[in-house]
Amino acid sequence: MGRKRVIKIPNSFKIHCPNCGKNNQYPFTKESVFKIECKNSKCKQIIETPIMQCCLICAFGKGKVKCYTQSMIEAKQKNLEVKYLC
């Protein structure tokens, strides 16, 4: 029997703040992909997932990180093991 295929969930993601325009790195958690506070000391805006978007990564993401929801759907459809990168 072969090794089980895995889908890797990154430990962080980059978001472009819609209020101040700064890009910041955030830890990848189940909660942080839906609501975060901008790290810019002058902004501190609470950024929430907009209506009609599944998460902040889809709405404001920068980079090549696949969103949490899409990753979980793909893992379930393809019977992949989920591995969180530390």
HTML snippet that shows the backbone in 3Dmol.js (N, CA, C, O; Angstrom):
<script src="https://3Dmol.org/build/3Dmol-min.js"></script>
<div id="view" style="width:600px;height:400px;position:relative"></div>
<script>
const pdb = `
ATOM      1  N   MET A   1       0.842  -1.183   0.000  1.00  0.00           N
ATOM      2  CA  MET A   1       0.000   0.000   0.000  1.00  0.00           C
ATOM      3  C   MET A   1       0.884   1.243   0.000  1.00  0.00           C
ATOM      4  O   MET A   1       1.835   1.320   0.778  1.00  0.00           O
ATOM      5  N   GLY A   2       0.588   2.210  -0.855  1.00  0.00           N
ATOM      6  CA  GLY A   2       1.387   3.418  -1.009  1.00  0.00           C
ATOM      7  C   GLY A   2       1.130   4.445   0.083  1.00  0.00           C
ATOM      8  O   GLY A   2       0.230   4.295   0.910  1.00  0.00           O
ATOM      9  N   ARG A   3       1.924   5.465   0.062  1.00  0.00           N
ATOM     10  CA  ARG A   3       1.754   6.555   1.018  1.00  0.00           C
ATOM     11  C   ARG A   3       0.492   7.340   0.694  1.00  0.00           C
ATOM     12  O   ARG A   3       0.125   7.509  -0.469  1.00  0.00           O
ATOM     13  N   LYS A   4      -0.156   7.811   1.738  1.00  0.00           N
ATOM     14  CA  LYS A   4      -1.357   8.620   1.544  1.00  0.00           C
ATOM     15  C   LYS A   4      -0.957  10.009   1.069  1.00  0.00           C
ATOM     16  O   LYS A   4      -0.041  10.617   1.622  1.00  0.00           O
ATOM     17  N   ARG A   5      -1.636  10.508   0.053  1.00  0.00           N
ATOM     18  CA  ARG A   5      -1.368  11.849  -0.454  1.00  0.00           C
ATOM     19  C   ARG A   5      -1.883  12.873   0.542  1.00  0.00           C
ATOM     20  O   ARG A   5      -2.888  12.651   1.217  1.00  0.00           O
ATOM     21  N   VAL A   6      -1.187  13.992   0.626  1.00  0.00           N
ATOM     22  CA  VAL A   6      -1.568  15.038   1.581  1.00  0.00           C
ATOM     23  C   VAL A   6      -1.790  16.360   0.871  1.00  0.00           C
ATOM     24  O   VAL A   6      -1.257  16.605  -0.212  1.00  0.00           O
ATOM     25  N   ILE A   7      -2.585  17.203   1.503  1.00  0.00           N
ATOM     26  CA  ILE A   7      -2.722  18.583   1.057  1.00  0.00           C
ATOM     27  C   ILE A   7      -2.126  19.423   2.182  1.00  0.00           C
ATOM     28  O   ILE A   7      -2.482  19.245   3.347  1.00  0.00           O
ATOM     29  N   LYS A   8      -1.233  20.325   1.840  1.00  0.00           N
ATOM     30  CA  LYS A   8      -0.515  21.103   2.836  1.00  0.00           C
ATOM     31  C   LYS A   8      -1.182  22.460   3.040  1.00  0.00           C
ATOM     32  O   LYS A   8      -1.422  23.204   2.088  1.00  0.00           O
ATOM     33  N   ILE A   9      -1.472  22.761   4.286  1.00  0.00           N
ATOM     34  CA  ILE A   9      -2.044  24.046   4.665  1.00  0.00           C
ATOM     35  C   ILE A   9      -0.885  24.905   5.169  1.00  0.00           C
ATOM     36  O   ILE A   9      -0.221  24.517   6.130  1.00  0.00           O
ATOM     37  N   PRO A  10      -0.621  26.059   4.553  1.00  0.00           N
ATOM     38  CA  PRO A  10       0.524  26.876   4.969  1.00  0.00           C
ATOM     39  C   PRO A  10       0.339  27.455   6.364  1.00  0.00           C
ATOM     40  O   PRO A  10      -0.772  27.498   6.891  1.00  0.00           O
ATOM     41  N   ASN A  11       1.447  27.900   6.955  1.00  0.00           N
ATOM     42  CA  ASN A  11       1.368  28.461   8.301  1.00  0.00           C
ATOM     43  C   ASN A  11       1.023  29.945   8.312  1.00  0.00           C
ATOM     44  O   ASN A  11       0.741  30.499   9.374  1.00  0.00           O
ATOM     45  N   SER A  12       1.040  30.599   7.151  1.00  0.00           N
ATOM     46  CA  SER A  12       0.681  32.016   7.092  1.00  0.00           C
ATOM     47  C   SER A  12       0.180  32.388   5.695  1.00  0.00           C
ATOM     48  O   SER A  12       0.361  31.647   4.730  1.00  0.00           O
ATOM     49  N   PHE A  13      -0.449  33.546   5.620  1.00  0.00           N
ATOM     50  CA  PHE A  13      -0.943  34.062   4.342  1.00  0.00           C
ATOM     51  C   PHE A  13      -0.802  35.570   4.341  1.00  0.00           C
ATOM     52  O   PHE A  13      -0.718  36.182   5.405  1.00  0.00           O
ATOM     53  N   LYS A  14      -0.774  36.176   3.171  1.00  0.00           N
ATOM     54  CA  LYS A  14      -0.609  37.623   3.031  1.00  0.00           C
ATOM     55  C   LYS A  14      -1.927  38.236   2.576  1.00  0.00           C
ATOM     56  O   LYS A  14      -2.569  37.750   1.646  1.00  0.00           O
ATOM     57  N   ILE A  15      -2.318  39.317   3.253  1.00  0.00           N
ATOM     58  CA  ILE A  15      -3.566  40.031   2.953  1.00  0.00           C
ATOM     59  C   ILE A  15      -3.262  41.493   2.641  1.00  0.00           C
ATOM     60  O   ILE A  15      -2.415  42.117   3.281  1.00  0.00           O
ATOM     61  N   HIS A  16      -3.963  42.024   1.653  1.00  0.00           N
ATOM     62  CA  HIS A  16      -3.890  43.434   1.268  1.00  0.00           C
ATOM     63  C   HIS A  16      -5.055  44.138   1.966  1.00  0.00           C
ATOM     64  O   HIS A  16      -6.214  43.883   1.641  1.00  0.00           O
ATOM     65  N   CYS A  17      -4.757  45.020   2.922  1.00  0.00           N
ATOM     66  CA  CYS A  17      -5.812  45.715   3.678  1.00  0.00           C
ATOM     67  C   CYS A  17      -6.584  46.652   2.745  1.00  0.00           C
ATOM     68  O   CYS A  17      -5.980  47.497   2.083  1.00  0.00           O
ATOM     69  N   PRO A  18      -7.912  46.510   2.686  1.00  0.00           N
ATOM     70  CA  PRO A  18      -8.709  47.386   1.825  1.00  0.00           C
ATOM     71  C   PRO A  18      -8.796  48.821   2.352  1.00  0.00           C
ATOM     72  O   PRO A  18      -9.162  49.730   1.608  1.00  0.00           O
ATOM     73  N   ASN A  19      -8.463  49.028   3.622  1.00  0.00           N
ATOM     74  CA  ASN A  19      -8.546  50.355   4.219  1.00  0.00           C
ATOM     75  C   ASN A  19      -7.271  51.174   3.995  1.00  0.00           C
ATOM     76  O   ASN A  19      -7.336  52.304   3.510  1.00  0.00           O
ATOM     77  N   CYS A  20      -6.102  50.599   4.351  1.00  0.00           N
ATOM     78  CA  CYS A  20      -4.850  51.363   4.262  1.00  0.00           C
ATOM     79  C   CYS A  20      -3.974  50.961   3.066  1.00  0.00           C
ATOM     80  O   CYS A  20      -3.039  51.677   2.708  1.00  0.00           O
ATOM     81  N   GLY A  21      -4.284  49.813   2.454  1.00  0.00           N
ATOM     82  CA  GLY A  21      -3.535  49.383   1.273  1.00  0.00           C
ATOM     83  C   GLY A  21      -2.244  48.639   1.561  1.00  0.00           C
ATOM     84  O   GLY A  21      -1.520  48.293   0.627  1.00  0.00           O
ATOM     85  N   LYS A  22      -1.933  48.383   2.830  1.00  0.00           N
ATOM     86  CA  LYS A  22      -0.696  47.678   3.188  1.00  0.00           C
ATOM     87  C   LYS A  22      -0.891  46.170   3.086  1.00  0.00           C
ATOM     88  O   LYS A  22      -1.979  45.651   3.333  1.00  0.00           O
ATOM     89  N   ASN A  23       0.189  45.474   2.715  1.00  0.00           N
ATOM     90  CA  ASN A  23       0.204  44.016   2.706  1.00  0.00           C
ATOM     91  C   ASN A  23       0.844  43.533   3.989  1.00  0.00           C
ATOM     92  O   ASN A  23       1.925  43.996   4.352  1.00  0.00           O
ATOM     93  N   ASN A  24       0.197  42.609   4.683  1.00  0.00           N
ATOM     94  CA  ASN A  24       0.725  42.057   5.921  1.00  0.00           C
ATOM     95  C   ASN A  24       0.566  40.546   5.942  1.00  0.00           C
ATOM     96  O   ASN A  24      -0.347  39.998   5.325  1.00  0.00           O
ATOM     97  N   GLN A  25       1.458  39.881   6.653  1.00  0.00           N
ATOM     98  CA  GLN A  25       1.447  38.432   6.808  1.00  0.00           C
ATOM     99  C   GLN A  25       0.670  38.087   8.085  1.00  0.00           C
ATOM    100  O   GLN A  25       0.857  38.732   9.118  1.00  0.00           O
ATOM    101  N   TYR A  26      -0.197  37.076   8.016  1.00  0.00           N
ATOM    102  CA  TYR A  26      -1.004  36.651   9.159  1.00  0.00           C
ATOM    103  C   TYR A  26      -0.875  35.150   9.335  1.00  0.00           C
ATOM    104  O   TYR A  26      -0.674  34.427   8.359  1.00  0.00           O
ATOM    105  N   PRO A  27      -0.990  34.667  10.575  1.00  0.00           N
ATOM    106  CA  PRO A  27      -0.942  33.216  10.797  1.00  0.00           C
ATOM    107  C   PRO A  27      -2.185  32.561  10.211  1.00  0.00           C
ATOM    108  O   PRO A  27      -3.278  33.125  10.271  1.00  0.00           O
ATOM    109  N   PHE A  28      -2.023  31.396   9.657  1.00  0.00           N
ATOM    110  CA  PHE A  28      -3.121  30.678   9.010  1.00  0.00           C
ATOM    111  C   PHE A  28      -3.826  29.835  10.072  1.00  0.00           C
ATOM    112  O   PHE A  28      -3.331  28.779  10.467  1.00  0.00           O
ATOM    113  N   THR A  29      -4.982  30.308  10.527  1.00  0.00           N
ATOM    114  CA  THR A  29      -5.818  29.546  11.456  1.00  0.00           C
ATOM    115  C   THR A  29      -7.230  29.513  10.903  1.00  0.00           C
ATOM    116  O   THR A  29      -7.571  30.267   9.992  1.00  0.00           O
ATOM    117  N   LYS A  30      -8.037  28.644  11.455  1.00  0.00           N
ATOM    118  CA  LYS A  30      -9.426  28.551  11.000  1.00  0.00           C
ATOM    119  C   LYS A  30     -10.175  29.858  11.223  1.00  0.00           C
ATOM    120  O   LYS A  30     -11.067  30.199  10.447  1.00  0.00           O
ATOM    121  N   GLU A  31      -9.822  30.593  12.273  1.00  0.00           N
ATOM    122  CA  GLU A  31     -10.496  31.846  12.579  1.00  0.00           C
ATOM    123  C   GLU A  31      -9.944  33.018  11.767  1.00  0.00           C
ATOM    124  O   GLU A  31     -10.702  33.875  11.313  1.00  0.00           O
ATOM    125  N   SER A  32      -8.623  33.050  11.585  1.00  0.00           N
ATOM    126  CA  SER A  32      -8.001  34.211  10.938  1.00  0.00           C
ATOM    127  C   SER A  32      -8.331  34.341   9.453  1.00  0.00           C
ATOM    128  O   SER A  32      -8.165  35.422   8.888  1.00  0.00           O
ATOM    129  N   VAL A  33      -8.782  33.300   8.824  1.00  0.00           N
ATOM    130  CA  VAL A  33      -9.115  33.426   7.401  1.00  0.00           C
ATOM    131  C   VAL A  33     -10.467  34.096   7.184  1.00  0.00           C
ATOM    132  O   VAL A  33     -10.850  34.365   6.045  1.00  0.00           O
ATOM    133  N   PHE A  34     -11.192  34.367   8.271  1.00  0.00           N
ATOM    134  CA  PHE A  34     -12.496  35.008   8.158  1.00  0.00           C
ATOM    135  C   PHE A  34     -12.545  36.411   8.767  1.00  0.00           C
ATOM    136  O   PHE A  34     -13.354  37.236   8.341  1.00  0.00           O
ATOM    137  N   LYS A  35     -11.689  36.695   9.757  1.00  0.00           N
ATOM    138  CA  LYS A  35     -11.711  38.001  10.410  1.00  0.00           C
ATOM    139  C   LYS A  35     -10.343  38.254  11.052  1.00  0.00           C
ATOM    140  O   LYS A  35      -9.844  37.430  11.818  1.00  0.00           O
ATOM    141  N   ILE A  36      -9.749  39.405  10.728  1.00  0.00           N
ATOM    142  CA  ILE A  36      -8.454  39.786  11.299  1.00  0.00           C
ATOM    143  C   ILE A  36      -8.424  41.287  11.542  1.00  0.00           C
ATOM    144  O   ILE A  36      -9.290  42.025  11.074  1.00  0.00           O
ATOM    145  N   GLU A  37      -7.420  41.719  12.277  1.00  0.00           N
ATOM    146  CA  GLU A  37      -7.189  43.147  12.489  1.00  0.00           C
ATOM    147  C   GLU A  37      -5.929  43.515  11.714  1.00  0.00           C
ATOM    148  O   GLU A  37      -4.919  42.818  11.806  1.00  0.00           O
ATOM    149  N   CYS A  38      -5.982  44.602  10.952  1.00  0.00           N
ATOM    150  CA  CYS A  38      -4.825  45.058  10.185  1.00  0.00           C
ATOM    151  C   CYS A  38      -3.657  45.304  11.137  1.00  0.00           C
ATOM    152  O   CYS A  38      -3.827  45.900  12.201  1.00  0.00           O
ATOM    153  N   LYS A  39      -2.471  44.838  10.745  1.00  0.00           N
ATOM    154  CA  LYS A  39      -1.274  44.992  11.573  1.00  0.00           C
ATOM    155  C   LYS A  39      -0.656  46.380  11.479  1.00  0.00           C
ATOM    156  O   LYS A  39       0.211  46.722  12.284  1.00  0.00           O
ATOM    157  N   ASN A  40      -1.085  47.186  10.512  1.00  0.00           N
ATOM    158  CA  ASN A  40      -0.553  48.534  10.370  1.00  0.00           C
ATOM    159  C   ASN A  40      -0.959  49.346  11.597  1.00  0.00           C
ATOM    160  O   ASN A  40      -2.148  49.487  11.885  1.00  0.00           O
ATOM    161  N   SER A  41       0.030  49.881  12.323  1.00  0.00           N
ATOM    162  CA  SER A  41      -0.245  50.593  13.576  1.00  0.00           C
ATOM    163  C   SER A  41      -1.138  51.820  13.384  1.00  0.00           C
ATOM    164  O   SER A  41      -1.824  52.229  14.321  1.00  0.00           O
ATOM    165  N   LYS A  42      -1.142  52.402  12.213  1.00  0.00           N
ATOM    166  CA  LYS A  42      -1.997  53.576  11.961  1.00  0.00           C
ATOM    167  C   LYS A  42      -3.410  53.190  11.513  1.00  0.00           C
ATOM    168  O   LYS A  42      -4.308  54.032  11.520  1.00  0.00           O
ATOM    169  N   CYS A  43      -3.613  51.936  11.127  1.00  0.00           N
ATOM    170  CA  CYS A  43      -4.900  51.510  10.587  1.00  0.00           C
ATOM    171  C   CYS A  43      -5.719  50.730  11.630  1.00  0.00           C
ATOM    172  O   CYS A  43      -6.752  51.216  12.092  1.00  0.00           O
ATOM    173  N   LYS A  44      -5.271  49.544  11.996  1.00  0.00           N
ATOM    174  CA  LYS A  44      -5.939  48.657  12.965  1.00  0.00           C
ATOM    175  C   LYS A  44      -7.392  48.334  12.590  1.00  0.00           C
ATOM    176  O   LYS A  44      -8.195  47.974  13.452  1.00  0.00           O
ATOM    177  N   GLN A  45      -7.720  48.464  11.303  1.00  0.00           N
ATOM    178  CA  GLN A  45      -9.065  48.165  10.802  1.00  0.00           C
ATOM    179  C   GLN A  45      -9.358  46.671  10.967  1.00  0.00           C
ATOM    180  O   GLN A  45      -8.494  45.832  10.709  1.00  0.00           O
ATOM    181  N   ILE A  46     -10.574  46.346  11.396  1.00  0.00           N
ATOM    182  CA  ILE A  46     -11.015  44.957  11.441  1.00  0.00           C
ATOM    183  C   ILE A  46     -11.428  44.589  10.019  1.00  0.00           C
ATOM    184  O   ILE A  46     -12.307  45.225   9.436  1.00  0.00           O
ATOM    185  N   ILE A  47     -10.792  43.565   9.468  1.00  0.00           N
ATOM    186  CA  ILE A  47     -11.074  43.124   8.103  1.00  0.00           C
ATOM    187  C   ILE A  47     -11.871  41.830   8.193  1.00  0.00           C
ATOM    188  O   ILE A  47     -11.401  40.836   8.747  1.00  0.00           O
ATOM    189  N   GLU A  48     -13.072  41.853   7.648  1.00  0.00           N
ATOM    190  CA  GLU A  48     -13.937  40.677   7.665  1.00  0.00           C
ATOM    191  C   GLU A  48     -14.183  40.201   6.240  1.00  0.00           C
ATOM    192  O   GLU A  48     -14.055  40.961   5.281  1.00  0.00           O
ATOM    193  N   THR A  49     -14.535  38.938   6.126  1.00  0.00           N
ATOM    194  CA  THR A  49     -14.844  38.369   4.820  1.00  0.00           C
ATOM    195  C   THR A  49     -16.060  39.072   4.232  1.00  0.00           C
ATOM    196  O   THR A  49     -17.119  39.099   4.860  1.00  0.00           O
ATOM    197  N   PRO A  50     -15.925  39.641   3.035  1.00  0.00           N
ATOM    198  CA  PRO A  50     -17.079  40.305   2.404  1.00  0.00           C
ATOM    199  C   PRO A  50     -18.153  39.296   2.001  1.00  0.00           C
ATOM    200  O   PRO A  50     -17.878  38.111   1.810  1.00  0.00           O
ATOM    201  N   ILE A  51     -19.365  39.790   1.880  1.00  0.00           N
ATOM    202  CA  ILE A  51     -20.463  38.958   1.383  1.00  0.00           C
ATOM    203  C   ILE A  51     -20.093  38.485  -0.022  1.00  0.00           C
ATOM    204  O   ILE A  51     -19.523  39.245  -0.804  1.00  0.00           O
ATOM    205  N   MET A  52     -20.410  37.257  -0.336  1.00  0.00           N
ATOM    206  CA  MET A  52     -20.151  36.617  -1.636  1.00  0.00           C
ATOM    207  C   MET A  52     -18.696  36.170  -1.802  1.00  0.00           C
ATOM    208  O   MET A  52     -18.297  35.792  -2.903  1.00  0.00           O
ATOM    209  N   GLN A  53     -17.918  36.204  -0.759  1.00  0.00           N
ATOM    210  CA  GLN A  53     -16.559  35.675  -0.780  1.00  0.00           C
ATOM    211  C   GLN A  53     -16.495  34.590   0.293  1.00  0.00           C
ATOM    212  O   GLN A  53     -17.179  34.682   1.313  1.00  0.00           O
ATOM    213  N   CYS A  54     -15.677  33.566   0.066  1.00  0.00           N
ATOM    214  CA  CYS A  54     -15.633  32.488   1.058  1.00  0.00           C
ATOM    215  C   CYS A  54     -14.671  32.781   2.200  1.00  0.00           C
ATOM    216  O   CYS A  54     -14.843  32.249   3.296  1.00  0.00           O
ATOM    217  N   CYS A  55     -13.653  33.623   1.964  1.00  0.00           N
ATOM    218  CA  CYS A  55     -12.693  33.929   3.031  1.00  0.00           C
ATOM    219  C   CYS A  55     -11.872  35.161   2.653  1.00  0.00           C
ATOM    220  O   CYS A  55     -12.007  35.694   1.551  1.00  0.00           O
ATOM    221  N   LEU A  56     -11.025  35.605   3.574  1.00  0.00           N
ATOM    222  CA  LEU A  56     -10.181  36.776   3.333  1.00  0.00           C
ATOM    223  C   LEU A  56      -9.138  36.519   2.250  1.00  0.00           C
ATOM    224  O   LEU A  56      -8.766  37.435   1.517  1.00  0.00           O
ATOM    225  N   ILE A  57      -8.673  35.296   2.149  1.00  0.00           N
ATOM    226  CA  ILE A  57      -7.662  34.972   1.137  1.00  0.00           C
ATOM    227  C   ILE A  57      -8.240  35.163  -0.259  1.00  0.00           C
ATOM    228  O   ILE A  57      -7.572  35.698  -1.143  1.00  0.00           O
ATOM    229  N   CYS A  58      -9.479  34.729  -0.457  1.00  0.00           N
ATOM    230  CA  CYS A  58     -10.128  34.918  -1.763  1.00  0.00           C
ATOM    231  C   CYS A  58     -10.392  36.395  -2.043  1.00  0.00           C
ATOM    232  O   CYS A  58     -10.267  36.846  -3.181  1.00  0.00           O
ATOM    233  N   ALA A  59     -10.756  37.147  -1.004  1.00  0.00           N
ATOM    234  CA  ALA A  59     -11.120  38.547  -1.175  1.00  0.00           C
ATOM    235  C   ALA A  59      -9.915  39.476  -1.284  1.00  0.00           C
ATOM    236  O   ALA A  59      -9.883  40.344  -2.156  1.00  0.00           O
ATOM    237  N   PHE A  60      -8.928  39.304  -0.413  1.00  0.00           N
ATOM    238  CA  PHE A  60      -7.827  40.261  -0.324  1.00  0.00           C
ATOM    239  C   PHE A  60      -6.444  39.618  -0.379  1.00  0.00           C
ATOM    240  O   PHE A  60      -5.438  40.277  -0.119  1.00  0.00           O
ATOM    241  N   GLY A  61      -6.397  38.346  -0.715  1.00  0.00           N
ATOM    242  CA  GLY A  61      -5.135  37.611  -0.666  1.00  0.00           C
ATOM    243  C   GLY A  61      -4.109  38.051  -1.686  1.00  0.00           C
ATOM    244  O   GLY A  61      -4.447  38.434  -2.806  1.00  0.00           O
ATOM    245  N   LYS A  62      -2.860  37.992  -1.289  1.00  0.00           N
ATOM    246  CA  LYS A  62      -1.717  38.258  -2.157  1.00  0.00           C
ATOM    247  C   LYS A  62      -0.823  37.030  -2.100  1.00  0.00           C
ATOM    248  O   LYS A  62      -0.551  36.513  -1.016  1.00  0.00           O
ATOM    249  N   GLY A  63      -0.377  36.571  -3.218  1.00  0.00           N
ATOM    250  CA  GLY A  63       0.503  35.401  -3.225  1.00  0.00           C
ATOM    251  C   GLY A  63      -0.188  34.179  -3.791  1.00  0.00           C
ATOM    252  O   GLY A  63      -1.227  34.279  -4.444  1.00  0.00           O
ATOM    253  N   LYS A  64       0.401  33.029  -3.534  1.00  0.00           N
ATOM    254  CA  LYS A  64      -0.049  31.783  -4.147  1.00  0.00           C
ATOM    255  C   LYS A  64      -0.779  30.861  -3.185  1.00  0.00           C
ATOM    256  O   LYS A  64      -0.977  29.687  -3.499  1.00  0.00           O
ATOM    257  N   VAL A  65      -1.186  31.358  -2.021  1.00  0.00           N
ATOM    258  CA  VAL A  65      -1.842  30.525  -1.031  1.00  0.00           C
ATOM    259  C   VAL A  65      -3.283  30.250  -1.454  1.00  0.00           C
ATOM    260  O   VAL A  65      -4.035  31.169  -1.780  1.00  0.00           O
ATOM    261  N   LYS A  66      -3.652  28.974  -1.444  1.00  0.00           N
ATOM    262  CA  LYS A  66      -5.018  28.577  -1.752  1.00  0.00           C
ATOM    263  C   LYS A  66      -5.851  28.754  -0.484  1.00  0.00           C
ATOM    264  O   LYS A  66      -5.364  28.488   0.615  1.00  0.00           O
ATOM    265  N   CYS A  67      -7.067  29.188  -0.620  1.00  0.00           N
ATOM    266  CA  CYS A  67      -7.881  29.469   0.557  1.00  0.00           C
ATOM    267  C   CYS A  67      -8.190  28.204   1.350  1.00  0.00           C
ATOM    268  O   CYS A  67      -8.172  27.095   0.815  1.00  0.00           O
ATOM    269  N   TYR A  68      -8.473  28.393   2.628  1.00  0.00           N
ATOM    270  CA  TYR A  68      -8.730  27.294   3.553  1.00  0.00           C
ATOM    271  C   TYR A  68      -9.930  26.463   3.101  1.00  0.00           C
ATOM    272  O   TYR A  68      -9.862  25.234   3.082  1.00  0.00           O
ATOM    273  N   THR A  69     -11.012  27.119   2.743  1.00  0.00           N
ATOM    274  CA  THR A  69     -12.227  26.415   2.339  1.00  0.00           C
ATOM    275  C   THR A  69     -11.979  25.556   1.105  1.00  0.00           C
ATOM    276  O   THR A  69     -12.376  24.392   1.069  1.00  0.00           O
ATOM    277  N   GLN A  70     -11.325  26.122   0.095  1.00  0.00           N
ATOM    278  CA  GLN A  70     -11.025  25.360  -1.117  1.00  0.00           C
ATOM    279  C   GLN A  70     -10.094  24.191  -0.816  1.00  0.00           C
ATOM    280  O   GLN A  70     -10.252  23.112  -1.386  1.00  0.00           O
ATOM    281  N   SER A  71      -9.134  24.395   0.067  1.00  0.00           N
ATOM    282  CA  SER A  71      -8.215  23.331   0.446  1.00  0.00           C
ATOM    283  C   SER A  71      -8.954  22.182   1.120  1.00  0.00           C
ATOM    284  O   SER A  71      -8.686  21.016   0.830  1.00  0.00           O
ATOM    285  N   MET A  72      -9.891  22.507   2.024  1.00  0.00           N
ATOM    286  CA  MET A  72     -10.657  21.476   2.726  1.00  0.00           C
ATOM    287  C   MET A  72     -11.579  20.715   1.768  1.00  0.00           C
ATOM    288  O   MET A  72     -11.722  19.498   1.879  1.00  0.00           O
ATOM    289  N   ILE A  73     -12.200  21.429   0.835  1.00  0.00           N
ATOM    290  CA  ILE A  73     -13.068  20.784  -0.154  1.00  0.00           C
ATOM    291  C   ILE A  73     -12.249  19.840  -1.023  1.00  0.00           C
ATOM    292  O   ILE A  73     -12.655  18.703  -1.263  1.00  0.00           O
ATOM    293  N   GLU A  74     -11.093  20.310  -1.498  1.00  0.00           N
ATOM    294  CA  GLU A  74     -10.214  19.483  -2.328  1.00  0.00           C
ATOM    295  C   GLU A  74      -9.750  18.241  -1.571  1.00  0.00           C
ATOM    296  O   GLU A  74      -9.710  17.148  -2.135  1.00  0.00           O
ATOM    297  N   ALA A  75      -9.401  18.406  -0.304  1.00  0.00           N
ATOM    298  CA  ALA A  75      -8.946  17.272   0.503  1.00  0.00           C
ATOM    299  C   ALA A  75     -10.050  16.231   0.642  1.00  0.00           C
ATOM    300  O   ALA A  75      -9.795  15.033   0.525  1.00  0.00           O
ATOM    301  N   LYS A  76     -11.256  16.680   0.887  1.00  0.00           N
ATOM    302  CA  LYS A  76     -12.378  15.750   1.049  1.00  0.00           C
ATOM    303  C   LYS A  76     -12.706  15.044  -0.257  1.00  0.00           C
ATOM    304  O   LYS A  76     -12.931  13.834  -0.266  1.00  0.00           O
ATOM    305  N   GLN A  77     -12.738  15.791  -1.368  1.00  0.00           N
ATOM    306  CA  GLN A  77     -13.065  15.203  -2.668  1.00  0.00           C
ATOM    307  C   GLN A  77     -12.035  14.165  -3.110  1.00  0.00           C
ATOM    308  O   GLN A  77     -12.386  13.128  -3.674  1.00  0.00           O
ATOM    309  N   LYS A  78     -10.770  14.455  -2.849  1.00  0.00           N
ATOM    310  CA  LYS A  78      -9.689  13.576  -3.321  1.00  0.00           C
ATOM    311  C   LYS A  78      -9.192  12.620  -2.232  1.00  0.00           C
ATOM    312  O   LYS A  78      -8.210  11.905  -2.429  1.00  0.00           O
ATOM    313  N   ASN A  79      -9.878  12.613  -1.078  1.00  0.00           N
ATOM    314  CA  ASN A  79      -9.501  11.762   0.047  1.00  0.00           C
ATOM    315  C   ASN A  79      -8.037  11.972   0.438  1.00  0.00           C
ATOM    316  O   ASN A  79      -7.274  11.019   0.593  1.00  0.00           O
ATOM    317  N   LEU A  80      -7.671  13.241   0.592  1.00  0.00           N
ATOM    318  CA  LEU A  80      -6.311  13.597   0.957  1.00  0.00           C
ATOM    319  C   LEU A  80      -6.208  13.859   2.454  1.00  0.00           C
ATOM    320  O   LEU A  80      -7.166  14.307   3.084  1.00  0.00           O
ATOM    321  N   GLU A  81      -5.059  13.579   3.005  1.00  0.00           N
ATOM    322  CA  GLU A  81      -4.786  13.903   4.397  1.00  0.00           C
ATOM    323  C   GLU A  81      -4.416  15.374   4.479  1.00  0.00           C
ATOM    324  O   GLU A  81      -3.681  15.865   3.622  1.00  0.00           O
ATOM    325  N   VAL A  82      -4.897  16.083   5.473  1.00  0.00           N
ATOM    326  CA  VAL A  82      -4.600  17.493   5.661  1.00  0.00           C
ATOM    327  C   VAL A  82      -3.390  17.610   6.583  1.00  0.00           C
ATOM    328  O   VAL A  82      -3.372  17.037   7.672  1.00  0.00           O
ATOM    329  N   LYS A  83      -2.386  18.353   6.142  1.00  0.00           N
ATOM    330  CA  LYS A  83      -1.178  18.562   6.942  1.00  0.00           C
ATOM    331  C   LYS A  83      -0.962  20.060   7.109  1.00  0.00           C
ATOM    332  O   LYS A  83      -0.829  20.792   6.128  1.00  0.00           O
ATOM    333  N   TYR A  84      -0.928  20.504   8.358  1.00  0.00           N
ATOM    334  CA  TYR A  84      -0.682  21.918   8.653  1.00  0.00           C
ATOM    335  C   TYR A  84       0.815  22.125   8.792  1.00  0.00           C
ATOM    336  O   TYR A  84       1.470  21.433   9.571  1.00  0.00           O
ATOM    337  N   LEU A  85       1.355  23.066   8.046  1.00  0.00           N
ATOM    338  CA  LEU A  85       2.777  23.361   8.105  1.00  0.00           C
ATOM    339  C   LEU A  85       3.047  24.272   9.294  1.00  0.00           C
ATOM    340  O   LEU A  85       2.285  25.204   9.552  1.00  0.00           O
ATOM    341  N   CYS A  86       4.108  24.008  10.004  1.00  0.00           N
ATOM    342  CA  CYS A  86       4.444  24.820  11.190  1.00  0.00           C
ATOM    343  C   CYS A  86       5.615  25.720  10.911  1.00  0.00           C
ATOM    344  O   CYS A  86       6.038  26.473  11.789  1.00  0.00           O
TER     345      CYS A  86
END
`;
const viewer = $3Dmol.createViewer("view");
viewer.addModel(pdb, "pdb");
viewer.setStyle({}, {cartoon: {color: "spectrum"}});
viewer.zoomTo();
viewer.render();
</script>
